[in-house]
Amino acid sequence: ADYLRQTRGLKVGVVNLTMFRPFPGAELSRVLKGRKGVVVLERLDQPLAADLPLMREIRATLGKAMENGRDKHETPYPLLETYSALTDAPPLYSGSFGLGSRDLQPEGLIGAIENMLPGGSRKKQFYLSIDFLRDDPLTPKQEIHQDTIESGYPGVRALALHGSEN
């Protein structure tokens, strides 16, 4: 975050959750209110799940904050912030990293931020620093293998996200 603030003048920050339970929904609802975008990075993947675990909790928290703003007579969740406008809830982006024991590189973090910027690809769900398919297969056999993967999983290539620098 410091690097992007210094080199590109971006207003970015980091919220590092060190505890998942009890979930710090009240604090997050205050910190995230009105932000232009939030990337949630998780070191796992859950195939067939609608969202990853941390993203699920954050969506629930923001939903409750929106409920607080809809009810004019009472605040159903008094510990949470009240979001009275749609713009109070930031757009959310979900990224997986570290799959296959790969370490998260600066390039991946830069890619996650660039994804949200105007002119970025704005992918709502992505994988950092992993290539499901090579741009230039090394052998004809590998090319056949990749074609099989791509026909079985259309769009898999687009799930990978990379940054412009490392």
Number of C-alpha atoms within 10 A of each C-alpha: 13 13 12 14 12 10 8 9 10 14 11 15 11 9 10 6 10 7 8 11 6 6 14 16 20 16 12 17 24 15 12 18 17 16 14 16 16 20 20 17 20 17 15 15 16 10 8 7 9 9 15 21 14 16 19 12 16 19 14 13 21 25 15 22 28 22 17 21 19 16 12 9 7 10 17 15 15 12 12 21 25 23 22 16 11 10 12 20 22 16 15 19 20 19 25 21 22 18 16 8 8 12 12 16 14 14 16 24 23 20 20 28 20 18 21 20 13 8 8 12 14 17 17 14 17 22 25 25 23 20 15 15 18 11 10 8 13 9 9 9 10 14 16 12 13 17 13 12 15 15 10 10 10 10 10 15 16 14 16 20 24 20 18 9 10 11
